[in-house]
Amino acid sequence: MRKSICILVVIASLAALVFAGITANAKDGVSLITLYRQDRDRGVFFRDGDVYTSEWKAGRDITTVYPLASSAEEIAINGRHHQDVFNEYWKSFSGYELSKICYRVEFGTSDGKSFDVMIMKPGDELSYSDYLENYIYDDIRVAKGQWYSHLTPDDTGDLTLSSVKFTAGKKVDLINTPIKVTSFVYNGDSDFDENGRYKGSVSSSLTLVRKASSLSITVTKDGSVQNDLRDKNYKTSVTFVSNDKVTVKSETPMAGIYVIWDAPVRPWKLSFNGDEIECGSEGFIHDYVKVGGATECTITTTGWTKISEIYAYSEGELPDDVEVWEKPLEKADMLVFSTHADDEVLFFGGAATLYNALGYKVQVVYMCNYWDAAKVREHEKLDGLWAMGLRNYPVNMEFGDYYSESLEEAKKTYDLDAIVTAVTENIRRFKPQIIVSHDINGEYGHGGHMILCAAIREAVENTADATFRPESAELYGTFDVPKTYLHLYGENKLKLNLRTPMDGLSGKTPLEVEKEAYKKHVSQQWTWFYVDDEYKYSCADFGLYRTKVGYDTAGKNDMAENIVSYEEQERLRLEEEERLKREEEERQRLEEEERLRKEEEERQRLEEEERLRREEEERQRLEEEERLKKEEEERKRLEEEERRKREEEENAKATKEPAQESGPSDTTRKFIGVLMIFVAIVIIAVGLVPAAITIIKKIKTK
């Protein structure tokens, strides 16, 4: 019987545990959510990253997002109702009945407003509807085939916010930040903090980014419309002199203007919204400048110049062909010396594009500029570099473009010493870890390529010597280049891999990017040259001409072997600083602990001394009390002895005298004695001798 009872108890216990486990799972609810968009043509829900870029135009839809309890990149709809797709994933979780969906929408506006709104029920989204309209749907609770529209504040009860459409509001142009939308899964109030903010862990976000659009603008000079500044043609331009003004007007607020100069840039001024700023200090001939939402701005020139084009753009992510340049580098991991505009693509583009995409800092320096010849090539070189992914503005040496067919012929056209000086200055300025430049034989025999290569070979041997071209050494210091590669060089050869897709190139290969970049050199498309890694002038073939860090490993084909990028050096430096900082903080902490320990020991020592002092004082006090007590006791003892002594003496005396009921005092007795003697004398005197004798005997007896 007992055995049966024990078995039943065990079974009951196991059942309780299983039930408890089921209950626990039920409380977990849905633990996965992802925001998807819909491709109706392909019949899928898909996710293509955490950012979606599109144009925002008032009254037009931006996109619709669908939260699904899945992590798949793509989910086939195949004609299925959204309800079926949703439930397929949602109901795969135990306790899904307890879970709900809410949204959070965040963005800011140029009129000073900031929105951070939790959408937990219809109507929560209305607080920002002037800027952004949200249409919320419950695709799950409606019967299949039944028409449903977006939810309104009147819709209550058990709803599922299963999709949200984003539409640009009438004030959409005032939104000046991306819109961040986040979908959350929650089971109850415990998933939110005291401020109503979600604190759970089941969420998915998508950032909606505005794509800037080219605005319709009117460009005038002295009241006259300048159509040549709007014809998208580098070969047309308008000439300006000092204090000429160009006015740009737009009905739509302009986030910025893009000015294409057709001459070396002088400083210029831009006024808008009552402000005036100084521009042109960097010399960018393709220059994008923000104008803060103005509908009108004015360019004021400060000297003779030319402008080819002016564009204006709305707020948002600029189109890929708008070049927002950064200043030339202070330090370059790779310095590309190119004789002409297009050489950097045809011959060195493989190296520049590859290593830039890998995160190395690449700077391009041109020997020739074209301001006195084919000016369009100044624009094409910028367009080509931008297409390669380079963002640091190139540097031009001050040499013209002259053709020659040998080094000796080139030396008659160019001043080799001047080129060496310019190359040396740029090496010392940019302190490159890797130099890439022309074939010694000038690729196809171009003397301009040859003379630049000759200048580089002379310079790299001497840039570490402060007495060589001392002017640039004084200005930038000396520098010894670690590695120098020459195109098609026959020794220490390597062949770059330009056919692997790269994340840094949006999934394209360096070779594909190079071919696109070469198309930017429109004026050179008539030549027979082309970009490839498998022909005579391959953009992948180089040789290590000079090294200070050792030779490359055969077959590794890596120009950056034995090189640590400046960014990595900086990271390591900061790490070392952080390590030293932590060590110093630890040292100080230990010192502080030691100081506190010593202070504590000193405190304890002083406390101990104080305790001992107090104990000693207490001991002395007690001893003194004891001494005084004993003295007092001794005094009392002596007094008592004295008292007893007197009593004994008195008692002794008392035993010698007759006991009287109340004995006279000594004085009385003496008085009586004297009186009796006097009486005796009187008696004797009168003859009472016998009586006198008797009295005298009595006196003596006493």
C-alpha positions as CSV (number, residue, x, y, z in Angstrom):
1,M,0.0,0.0,0.0
2,R,2.8,2.4,1.0
3,K,4.6,1.6,-2.2
4,S,1.5,2.5,-4.3
5,I,1.1,5.7,-2.4
6,C,4.7,6.7,-3.1
7,I,4.3,6.0,-6.8
8,L,1.2,8.1,-6.9
9,V,3.0,11.0,-5.2
10,V,5.9,10.8,-7.6
11,I,3.5,10.8,-10.6
12,A,1.6,13.7,-9.2
13,S,4.8,15.6,-8.6
14,L,6.0,15.0,-12.2
15,A,2.6,16.1,-13.5
16,A,2.8,19.3,-11.4
17,L,6.3,20.0,-12.8
18,V,5.2,19.4,-16.3
19,F,2.1,21.6,-15.8
20,A,4.4,24.3,-14.2
21,G,6.7,24.1,-17.2
22,I,3.8,24.5,-19.7
23,T,2.5,27.4,-17.7
24,A,5.9,29.0,-17.7
25,N,6.2,28.6,-21.4
26,A,2.7,30.1,-21.8
27,K,3.8,33.1,-19.9
28,D,6.8,33.6,-22.2
29,G,4.7,34.6,-25.2
30,V,6.1,35.7,-28.5
31,S,9.8,36.2,-28.3
32,L,10.8,37.3,-31.8
33,I,9.7,40.1,-34.1
34,T,11.0,41.6,-37.3
35,L,9.8,44.5,-39.4
36,Y,9.2,43.6,-43.1
37,R,8.2,45.4,-46.2
38,Q,6.1,43.9,-49.1
39,D,7.2,43.3,-52.6
40,R,3.9,42.7,-54.4
41,D,5.6,41.9,-57.7
42,R,7.6,39.0,-56.2
43,G,4.9,38.1,-53.7
44,V,7.1,38.3,-50.7
45,F,7.6,40.0,-47.4
46,F,11.3,41.0,-47.2
47,R,13.9,42.8,-45.1
48,D,16.7,44.7,-46.8
49,G,18.6,46.1,-43.9
50,D,17.7,48.5,-41.1
51,V,17.5,51.6,-43.3
52,Y,15.0,52.5,-46.1
53,T,15.7,55.5,-48.2
54,S,13.0,57.1,-50.3
55,E,11.6,60.5,-51.4
56,W,9.1,62.1,-49.1
57,K,6.4,64.2,-50.8
58,A,3.4,65.5,-49.1
59,G,0.4,63.3,-49.5
60,R,2.4,60.4,-50.9
61,D,3.0,57.1,-49.2
62,I,6.5,56.4,-47.9
63,T,6.2,52.7,-47.1
64,T,4.2,50.2,-45.1
65,V,5.9,48.0,-42.4
66,Y,4.7,44.5,-41.3
67,P,5.8,42.9,-38.0
68,L,6.1,39.2,-38.2
69,A,7.4,36.8,-35.6
70,S,10.3,35.5,-37.7
71,S,13.9,36.2,-38.5
72,A,13.9,35.0,-42.2
73,E,15.3,37.5,-44.8
74,E,12.3,36.8,-47.1
75,I,8.9,35.2,-46.6
76,A,6.8,34.0,-49.6
77,I,3.2,35.2,-49.6
78,N,2.2,33.3,-52.8
79,G,-1.3,34.6,-52.7
80,R,-1.9,33.8,-49.1
81,H,-3.9,36.1,-46.9
82,H,-1.8,38.2,-44.5
83,Q,-3.7,36.6,-41.6
84,D,-2.4,33.2,-42.6
85,V,1.2,34.4,-42.9
86,F,1.1,36.3,-39.6
87,N,-0.5,33.4,-37.7
88,E,2.0,30.8,-39.1
89,Y,4.8,32.5,-37.1
90,W,2.9,34.2,-34.3
91,K,1.1,31.1,-33.2
92,S,4.2,29.0,-33.2
93,F,5.0,30.5,-29.8
94,S,3.5,29.1,-26.6
95,G,1.4,31.7,-24.9
96,Y,1.0,33.8,-28.0
97,E,-2.5,34.7,-26.8
98,L,-0.9,36.9,-24.1
99,S,1.3,38.9,-26.5
100,K,0.5,42.2,-28.2
101,I,2.2,44.5,-30.7
102,C,2.9,48.2,-30.3
103,Y,5.0,50.8,-32.1
104,R,7.3,53.6,-31.3
105,V,7.8,56.5,-33.8
106,E,10.6,59.0,-33.3
107,F,11.6,62.1,-35.4
108,G,12.4,65.8,-35.1
109,T,11.4,68.9,-37.1
110,S,13.1,72.1,-38.1
111,D,10.4,74.1,-36.3
112,G,11.8,72.9,-33.0
113,K,9.5,69.9,-32.3
114,S,10.6,66.4,-31.3
115,F,8.3,63.4,-31.3
116,D,8.8,60.2,-29.4
117,V,5.4,58.5,-29.4
118,M,4.3,55.0,-28.4
119,I,1.4,53.7,-30.5
120,M,-0.4,51.2,-28.5
121,K,-3.9,51.9,-29.7
122,P,-5.6,53.8,-32.6
123,G,-5.3,57.5,-32.1
124,D,-1.9,57.6,-30.5
125,E,-0.4,58.6,-33.8
126,L,-2.5,61.7,-34.3
127,S,-0.2,63.9,-32.3
128,Y,2.1,64.4,-35.2
129,S,-0.2,63.9,-38.2
130,D,0.6,67.3,-39.7
131,Y,4.1,66.0,-40.3
132,L,3.6,62.3,-40.7
133,E,0.5,60.3,-41.2
134,N,0.3,56.8,-39.9
135,Y,-2.5,54.4,-41.0
136,I,-2.8,51.5,-38.6
137,Y,-4.3,48.2,-39.7
138,D,-5.6,45.0,-38.0
139,D,-5.1,42.5,-40.7
140,I,-5.6,39.6,-38.3
141,R,-8.9,40.0,-36.6
142,V,-11.0,40.7,-39.7
143,A,-12.7,37.9,-41.5
144,K,-11.0,36.7,-44.7
145,G,-12.3,38.5,-47.7
146,Q,-13.9,41.2,-45.6
147,W,-12.9,44.8,-46.5
148,Y,-11.0,46.5,-43.8
149,S,-9.7,50.0,-43.4
150,H,-7.3,51.7,-41.1
151,L,-8.1,51.8,-37.4
152,T,-9.5,54.9,-35.8
153,P,-9.8,55.9,-32.1
154,D,-13.4,54.5,-32.3
155,D,-12.0,51.0,-32.8
156,T,-11.5,49.4,-29.5
157,G,-11.4,45.9,-28.0
158,D,-9.1,43.1,-28.8
159,L,-7.0,44.5,-31.7
160,T,-3.8,43.4,-33.3
161,L,-1.7,46.3,-34.8
162,S,-0.4,44.1,-37.5
163,S,0.8,46.7,-40.1
164,V,1.4,50.5,-40.3
165,K,1.6,52.7,-43.3
166,F,3.7,55.8,-43.3
167,T,2.5,58.7,-45.5
168,A,4.1,62.1,-45.8
169,G,2.1,64.8,-44.1
170,K,1.5,68.4,-45.3
171,K,4.5,69.6,-43.2
172,V,6.8,66.7,-44.1
173,D,9.4,69.2,-45.4
174,L,9.9,70.3,-41.9
175,I,11.0,66.9,-40.7
176,N,14.8,67.2,-40.5
177,T,15.8,63.9,-39.0
178,P,15.3,60.3,-40.1
179,I,12.1,58.6,-38.8
180,K,12.8,55.7,-36.6
181,V,10.0,53.1,-36.3
182,T,10.3,50.3,-33.8
183,S,7.9,47.4,-33.3
184,F,7.6,45.8,-29.8
185,V,6.0,42.7,-28.4
186,Y,4.6,43.0,-24.9
187,N,2.6,40.8,-22.5
188,G,1.4,43.4,-20.0
189,D,2.2,46.5,-18.0
190,S,5.4,44.8,-16.5
191,D,7.0,45.3,-19.9
192,F,7.0,49.0,-19.5
193,D,8.8,51.3,-17.0
194,E,7.2,54.0,-14.8
195,N,7.5,56.4,-17.7
196,G,5.7,54.2,-20.1
197,R,8.8,53.2,-22.0
198,Y,9.2,49.6,-23.2
199,K,11.8,47.7,-21.2
200,G,11.3,44.3,-22.8
201,S,13.7,42.6,-25.2
202,V,11.5,41.7,-28.2
203,S,11.7,44.5,-30.8
204,S,12.7,45.4,-34.3
205,S,13.6,48.8,-35.8
206,L,13.6,50.4,-39.2
207,T,15.0,53.8,-40.0
208,L,13.2,55.8,-42.7
209,V,15.6,58.2,-44.4
210,R,14.5,60.9,-46.8
211,K,16.2,60.9,-50.2
212,A,17.0,64.4,-51.1
213,S,15.5,65.5,-54.4
214,S,16.8,68.0,-56.9
215,L,14.6,71.1,-56.6
216,S,13.3,73.3,-59.3
217,I,15.1,76.6,-58.9
218,T,15.6,79.9,-60.6
219,V,19.1,81.3,-60.9
220,T,19.5,84.9,-61.7
221,K,22.4,87.4,-62.0
222,D,21.4,91.1,-61.9
223,G,17.8,90.0,-62.4
224,S,18.6,88.0,-65.5
225,V,17.9,84.3,-65.6
226,Q,21.1,82.2,-66.1
227,N,20.1,79.1,-68.0
228,D,23.7,78.1,-68.6
229,L,23.9,77.4,-64.9
230,R,21.1,74.9,-65.1
231,D,22.0,73.0,-68.4
232,K,23.9,70.1,-66.7
233,N,26.8,70.7,-69.0
234,Y,30.4,71.2,-67.8
235,K,31.4,72.9,-71.0
236,T,29.2,75.9,-70.5
237,S,29.8,78.5,-67.7
238,V,29.1,82.0,-66.7
239,T,31.9,84.5,-65.9
240,F,31.8,86.6,-62.7
241,V,34.0,89.4,-61.3
242,S,34.4,90.7,-57.8
243,N,31.1,91.5,-56.0
244,D,28.9,89.9,-58.6
245,K,25.8,88.3,-57.1
246,V,24.0,85.1,-58.1
247,T,20.5,84.6,-56.6
248,V,19.0,81.1,-56.2
249,K,15.3,80.8,-55.5
250,S,13.1,77.8,-54.8
251,E,9.5,77.4,-53.8
252,T,10.5,74.4,-51.7
253,P,12.9,74.9,-48.8
254,M,16.5,74.1,-49.8
255,A,18.7,72.0,-47.5
256,G,21.7,73.0,-49.5
257,I,23.1,74.2,-52.9
258,Y,25.7,72.4,-55.0
259,V,27.9,74.8,-56.9
260,I,30.2,73.6,-59.8
261,W,33.0,76.1,-60.3
262,D,34.7,76.3,-63.7
263,A,37.9,78.0,-62.5
264,P,40.2,77.7,-59.5
265,V,38.1,78.7,-56.6
266,R,38.4,82.0,-54.8
267,P,36.8,82.6,-51.4
268,W,33.1,83.4,-51.9
269,K,30.2,84.4,-49.7
270,L,26.8,82.9,-49.3
271,S,23.9,84.7,-47.6
272,F,20.6,83.2,-46.6
273,N,18.0,83.6,-43.9
274,G,19.7,86.9,-42.8
275,D,23.1,85.2,-42.3
276,E,26.3,85.3,-44.4
277,I,28.9,82.7,-44.4
278,E,32.4,82.5,-45.9
279,C,32.9,79.7,-48.4
280,G,35.6,78.4,-50.8
281,S,38.5,78.2,-48.3
282,E,39.2,74.6,-49.3
283,G,39.2,75.3,-53.0
284,F,36.6,72.6,-53.8
285,I,35.3,73.2,-57.4
286,H,32.4,70.9,-56.7
287,D,31.1,72.3,-53.4
288,Y,27.9,71.4,-51.5
289,V,26.9,74.0,-48.9
290,K,24.0,73.7,-46.5
291,V,21.5,76.6,-46.4
292,G,19.2,75.5,-43.6
293,G,15.9,75.3,-45.3
294,A,16.0,78.8,-47.0
295,T,13.9,79.4,-50.1
296,E,16.4,82.0,-51.3
297,C,20.1,82.5,-51.1
298,T,22.7,84.7,-52.7
299,I,26.3,83.9,-53.9
300,T,28.7,86.9,-53.8
301,T,32.0,86.5,-55.7
302,T,35.2,88.1,-54.5
303,G,37.2,88.1,-57.8
304,W,37.2,86.9,-61.4
305,T,35.8,83.3,-61.6
306,K,33.5,81.1,-63.5
307,I,30.5,78.9,-62.5
308,S,29.4,76.0,-64.6
309,E,26.3,74.7,-62.7
310,I,24.2,75.3,-59.6
311,Y,21.8,72.8,-58.1
312,A,19.6,72.8,-55.0
313,Y,18.4,69.8,-52.9
314,S,15.8,69.2,-50.4
315,E,16.4,67.8,-46.9
316,G,17.6,64.2,-46.9
317,E,20.2,61.8,-48.1
318,L,21.8,63.3,-51.2
319,P,21.9,61.5,-54.5
320,D,25.1,59.5,-55.1
321,D,26.4,62.0,-57.7
322,V,26.4,65.0,-55.3
323,E,30.0,65.2,-54.1
324,V,30.4,66.4,-50.6
325,W,34.2,66.5,-50.3
326,E,36.4,66.3,-47.3
327,K,39.7,68.1,-47.0
328,P,42.9,66.3,-48.2
329,L,44.2,63.9,-45.6
330,E,46.8,64.8,-43.0
331,K,48.3,61.4,-43.2
332,A,47.7,58.9,-46.0
333,D,48.0,55.1,-45.9
334,M,48.3,55.1,-49.6
335,L,49.5,58.0,-51.8
336,V,48.7,57.7,-55.5
337,F,50.8,59.9,-57.8
338,S,48.9,60.2,-61.2
339,T,50.3,62.2,-64.1
340,H,46.9,62.8,-65.8
341,A,43.2,62.7,-64.9
342,D,42.2,59.1,-65.8
343,D,45.6,57.5,-65.1
344,E,44.4,57.1,-61.5
345,V,41.6,54.9,-62.8
346,L,43.2,53.1,-65.7
347,F,46.4,52.1,-64.0
348,F,46.1,52.6,-60.2
349,G,42.4,52.4,-59.7
350,G,42.6,48.8,-58.7
351,A,44.9,49.6,-55.7
352,A,43.1,52.8,-54.8
353,T,39.6,51.4,-54.9
354,L,40.5,48.1,-53.2
355,Y,42.4,49.6,-50.3
356,N,40.0,52.5,-49.8
357,A,37.2,49.9,-49.5
358,L,39.3,48.0,-47.0
359,G,39.4,51.1,-44.8
360,Y,42.8,52.4,-45.7
361,K,43.1,56.2,-46.2
362,V,43.9,57.0,-49.9
363,Q,45.1,60.3,-51.2
364,V,45.5,61.2,-54.9
365,V,48.0,63.7,-56.2
366,Y,48.0,64.8,-59.9
367,M,51.0,66.1,-61.7
368,C,49.0,67.9,-64.3
369,N,46.1,70.3,-64.0
370,Y,43.9,71.5,-66.9
371,W,42.9,75.0,-66.1
372,D,44.7,76.3,-69.2
373,A,43.6,73.5,-71.4
374,A,40.7,71.0,-71.3
375,K,39.0,72.3,-68.1
376,V,36.4,69.6,-68.3
377,R,39.0,67.1,-67.2
378,E,39.1,68.9,-63.8
379,H,35.5,68.0,-63.3
380,E,36.0,64.4,-64.7
381,K,38.8,63.6,-62.3
382,L,36.5,64.5,-59.4
383,D,33.6,62.5,-60.7
384,G,35.9,59.6,-61.3
385,L,37.4,59.7,-57.8
386,W,34.0,60.0,-56.3
387,A,32.7,56.9,-58.2
388,M,35.8,55.0,-56.9
389,G,34.6,55.8,-53.4
390,L,37.3,58.3,-52.5
391,R,36.1,61.2,-50.4
392,N,39.3,63.3,-49.7
393,Y,39.8,66.1,-52.2
394,P,42.7,65.5,-54.6
395,V,45.8,67.7,-54.8
396,N,47.1,69.2,-58.1
397,M,50.7,70.0,-58.8
398,E,51.2,73.1,-61.0
399,F,52.3,71.4,-64.2
400,G,50.5,71.3,-67.6
401,D,49.7,68.4,-69.7
402,Y,52.3,67.9,-72.4
403,Y,52.8,64.8,-74.5
404,S,56.2,63.2,-75.1
405,E,57.3,59.8,-76.1
406,S,60.5,59.4,-73.9
407,L,62.0,60.5,-70.7
408,E,64.6,62.6,-72.4
409,E,61.9,64.3,-74.5
410,A,59.9,64.9,-71.3
411,K,62.9,66.5,-69.6
412,K,62.9,69.1,-72.4
413,T,59.3,69.9,-71.7
414,Y,59.2,69.6,-67.9
415,D,61.6,70.7,-65.2
416,L,62.5,67.4,-63.5
417,D,64.0,69.2,-60.5
418,A,60.7,71.1,-60.0
419,I,58.8,67.9,-60.2
420,V,61.1,66.2,-57.7
421,T,60.6,69.2,-55.4
422,A,56.8,69.0,-55.7
423,V,56.8,65.2,-55.2
424,T,59.1,65.5,-52.1
425,E,56.8,68.1,-50.6
426,N,53.7,65.9,-51.1
427,I,55.4,62.9,-49.6
428,R,56.5,64.9,-46.5
429,R,53.0,66.4,-46.3
430,F,51.0,63.2,-46.5
431,K,53.6,60.8,-44.9
432,P,52.3,57.9,-46.9
433,Q,53.0,54.3,-45.8
434,I,52.5,53.1,-49.4
435,I,53.2,55.0,-52.6
436,V,51.7,53.8,-55.9
437,S,52.7,55.3,-59.2
438,H,53.6,54.8,-62.9
439,D,55.5,52.2,-64.8
440,I,59.2,53.2,-65.2
441,N,58.6,52.9,-69.0
442,G,55.6,55.1,-68.9
443,E,53.0,52.3,-69.5
444,Y,52.6,52.8,-73.2
445,G,55.7,55.0,-73.5
446,H,54.3,58.3,-72.3
447,G,57.2,60.6,-71.3
448,G,55.0,62.4,-68.7
449,H,54.5,59.1,-66.9
450,M,58.2,58.4,-67.1
451,I,59.3,61.8,-65.7
452,L,56.9,61.5,-62.7
453,C,58.1,58.0,-62.0
454,A,61.7,59.2,-62.2
455,A,60.9,62.1,-59.8
456,I,59.3,59.6,-57.3
457,R,62.3,57.3,-57.5
458,E,64.6,60.2,-56.7
459,A,62.4,61.6,-54.0
460,V,61.8,58.4,-52.0
461,E,65.5,57.9,-51.6
462,N,65.9,61.4,-50.1
463,T,62.7,62.5,-48.2
464,A,64.3,61.3,-44.9
465,D,67.2,63.7,-45.4
466,A,66.5,67.2,-44.0
467,T,69.1,68.8,-46.3
468,F,67.3,67.5,-49.4
469,R,64.7,70.1,-50.4
470,P,65.0,71.7,-47.0
471,E,62.0,74.0,-47.5
472,S,59.5,71.2,-47.3
473,A,61.5,69.5,-44.6
474,E,61.1,72.6,-42.5
475,L,57.4,72.9,-43.3
476,Y,56.4,69.2,-42.9
477,G,59.4,67.4,-41.4
478,T,61.2,64.5,-43.0
479,F,59.7,61.1,-43.8
480,D,61.0,57.8,-45.1
481,V,58.3,55.9,-47.1
482,P,57.9,52.3,-46.0
483,K,56.8,50.9,-49.3
484,T,56.8,52.1,-52.9
485,Y,55.0,50.2,-55.7
486,L,55.4,50.9,-59.4
487,H,52.8,49.9,-62.0
488,L,54.0,46.9,-64.0
489,Y,57.4,46.8,-62.2
490,G,59.2,43.6,-63.0
491,E,60.6,42.7,-59.6
492,N,58.8,41.6,-56.4
493,K,55.6,41.4,-58.4
494,L,52.1,41.0,-57.1
495,K,48.6,40.9,-58.7
496,L,45.7,42.4,-56.8
497,N,42.5,40.5,-56.5
498,L,39.9,42.8,-58.0
499,R,37.2,40.3,-58.6
500,T,35.8,39.7,-55.2
501,P,32.6,41.5,-54.2
502,M,33.1,43.8,-51.2
503,D,30.8,45.2,-48.6
504,G,32.6,48.5,-48.8
505,L,31.6,48.7,-52.5
506,S,28.0,47.8,-51.9
507,G,28.6,44.3,-53.0
508,K,30.4,45.2,-56.2
509,T,34.0,44.1,-57.1
510,P,36.8,46.7,-57.3
511,L,37.0,46.0,-61.0
512,E,33.4,46.7,-61.6
513,V,33.7,50.0,-59.7
514,E,36.7,50.9,-61.7
515,K,35.0,50.4,-65.0
516,E,32.1,52.6,-63.8
517,A,34.5,55.2,-62.6
518,Y,36.3,55.3,-66.0
519,K,33.1,56.2,-67.7
520,K,33.1,59.5,-65.7
521,H,36.1,60.5,-67.9
522,V,33.7,61.3,-70.8
523,S,36.3,63.3,-72.8
524,Q,38.6,60.3,-72.9
525,Q,36.3,57.6,-74.1
526,W,37.5,58.0,-77.6
527,T,40.9,56.4,-76.7
528,W,41.6,52.7,-77.0
529,F,42.5,52.3,-73.3
530,Y,40.1,50.5,-71.0
531,V,40.0,49.2,-67.4
532,D,40.8,45.5,-66.9
533,D,43.1,43.2,-64.8
534,E,43.9,40.8,-67.6
535,Y,45.6,42.9,-70.3
536,K,48.8,44.7,-71.1
537,Y,48.1,47.7,-68.8
538,S,46.3,45.7,-66.1
539,C,45.3,47.8,-63.1
540,A,46.1,44.9,-60.8
541,D,49.8,44.4,-61.7
542,F,52.5,46.1,-59.6
543,G,55.9,45.5,-58.3
544,L,57.5,46.5,-55.0
545,Y,60.2,49.0,-56.0
546,R,61.4,50.0,-52.5
547,T,60.7,48.8,-49.0
548,K,61.8,49.7,-45.5
549,V,59.6,47.0,-43.9
550,G,60.6,43.8,-45.6
551,Y,59.5,42.2,-48.9
552,D,56.0,40.8,-49.5
553,T,55.2,37.2,-49.0
554,A,55.0,35.5,-52.4
555,G,51.5,34.8,-53.5
556,K,49.9,36.9,-50.8
557,N,49.4,39.8,-53.2
558,D,48.8,42.4,-50.4
559,M,50.3,45.9,-50.7
560,A,49.5,46.5,-47.1
561,E,51.6,43.5,-45.8
562,N,53.8,44.7,-42.9
563,I,51.8,47.9,-42.8
564,V,49.6,49.1,-40.0
565,S,47.1,51.8,-41.2
566,Y,47.1,55.1,-39.5
567,E,43.6,54.5,-38.3
568,E,44.7,51.2,-36.8
569,Q,47.8,52.9,-35.3
570,E,45.5,55.5,-33.8
571,R,43.2,52.8,-32.5
572,L,46.2,51.0,-31.0
573,R,47.5,54.3,-29.6
574,L,44.1,55.0,-28.0
575,E,44.0,51.5,-26.7
576,E,47.5,52.0,-25.3
577,E,46.5,55.3,-23.8
578,E,43.4,53.6,-22.3
579,R,45.6,50.8,-21.0
580,L,48.1,53.2,-19.5
581,K,45.2,55.3,-18.2
582,R,43.7,52.1,-16.6
583,E,47.1,51.2,-15.2
584,E,47.5,54.7,-13.8
585,E,44.0,54.7,-12.4
586,E,44.8,51.2,-10.9
587,R,48.1,52.6,-9.6
588,Q,46.3,55.6,-8.1
589,R,43.6,53.3,-6.7
590,L,46.2,51.1,-5.1
591,E,48.1,54.1,-3.8
592,E,44.8,55.5,-2.5
593,E,44.0,52.1,-0.9
594,E,47.5,52.1,0.6
595,R,47.1,55.6,1.8
596,L,43.7,54.8,3.3
597,R,45.1,51.6,4.7
598,K,48.0,53.6,6.4
599,E,45.5,56.3,7.5
600,E,43.4,53.6,8.9
601,E,46.4,52.0,10.6
602,E,47.4,55.4,11.9
603,R,43.9,56.0,13.0
604,Q,43.7,52.7,14.8
605,R,47.2,53.3,16.3
606,L,46.1,56.7,17.6
607,E,42.8,55.2,18.8
608,E,44.8,52.5,20.5
609,E,47.1,55.1,22.0
610,E,44.1,57.1,23.1
611,R,42.5,53.9,24.5
612,L,45.7,53.1,26.4
613,R,46.0,56.7,27.6
614,R,42.4,56.6,28.8
615,E,43.0,53.2,30.4
616,E,46.1,54.6,32.1
617,E,44.3,57.7,33.2
618,E,41.5,55.4,34.4
619,R,44.0,53.2,36.2
620,Q,45.6,56.2,37.8
621,R,42.2,57.6,38.7
622,L,41.2,54.3,40.2
623,E,44.6,54.1,42.0
624,E,44.1,57.7,43.3
625,E,40.6,56.9,44.4
626,E,41.9,53.7,46.0
627,R,44.7,55.7,47.7
628,L,42.2,58.4,48.8
629,K,39.9,55.7,49.9
630,K,42.6,54.0,51.9
631,E,43.7,57.3,53.4
632,E,40.1,58.1,54.3
633,E,39.8,54.6,55.7
634,E,43.1,55.1,57.6
635,R,41.9,58.5,58.8
636,K,38.7,57.1,60.0
637,R,40.5,54.1,61.5
638,L,42.8,56.4,63.4
639,E,39.9,58.6,64.4
640,E,38.1,55.5,65.5
641,E,41.1,54.4,67.4
642,E,41.5,57.8,69.0
643,R,37.8,57.8,69.9
644,R,38.1,54.3,71.3
645,K,41.2,55.3,73.2
646,R,39.5,58.2,74.7
647,E,36.5,56.1,75.5
648,E,38.7,53.5,77.2
649,E,40.5,56.2,79.1
650,E,37.1,57.6,80.1
651,N,35.9,54.2,80.9
652,A,39.0,53.6,82.9
653,K,38.5,56.8,84.8
654,A,34.8,56.0,85.2
655,T,35.7,52.7,87.0
656,K,37.7,54.5,89.6
657,E,34.9,56.8,90.7
658,P,31.6,55.8,92.3
659,A,29.0,55.2,89.9
660,Q,26.6,58.0,89.9
661,E,23.3,58.2,88.3
662,S,24.5,61.2,86.7
663,G,28.2,61.9,87.6
664,P,29.5,65.4,87.9
665,S,32.0,66.7,85.5
666,D,35.6,67.1,86.4
667,T,35.3,70.8,87.0
668,T,32.4,70.1,89.4
669,R,34.4,67.5,91.2
670,K,37.3,69.8,91.5
671,F,35.1,72.5,92.7
672,I,33.5,70.2,95.2
673,G,36.9,69.0,96.3
674,V,38.2,72.5,96.9
675,L,34.9,73.4,98.6
676,M,35.3,70.4,101.0
677,I,38.9,71.4,101.7
678,F,37.7,74.8,102.5
679,V,35.0,73.5,104.8
680,A,37.5,71.2,106.5
681,I,39.8,74.2,107.1
682,V,36.9,76.1,108.6
683,I,35.9,73.1,110.7
684,I,39.5,72.7,111.8
685,A,39.6,76.4,112.5
686,V,36.6,76.1,114.7
687,G,37.9,73.0,116.4
688,L,36.2,70.4,114.8
689,V,39.4,68.5,114.2
690,P,38.1,65.0,114.3
691,A,35.5,65.9,111.8
692,A,38.1,67.6,109.6
693,I,40.3,64.6,109.7
694,T,37.5,62.4,108.6
695,I,36.7,64.7,105.7
696,I,40.3,64.9,104.6
697,K,40.5,61.1,104.4
698,K,37.5,61.0,102.2
699,I,39.1,63.5,99.9
700,K,42.2,61.6,99.6
701,T,40.3,58.5,98.9
702,K,38.6,60.1,96.0
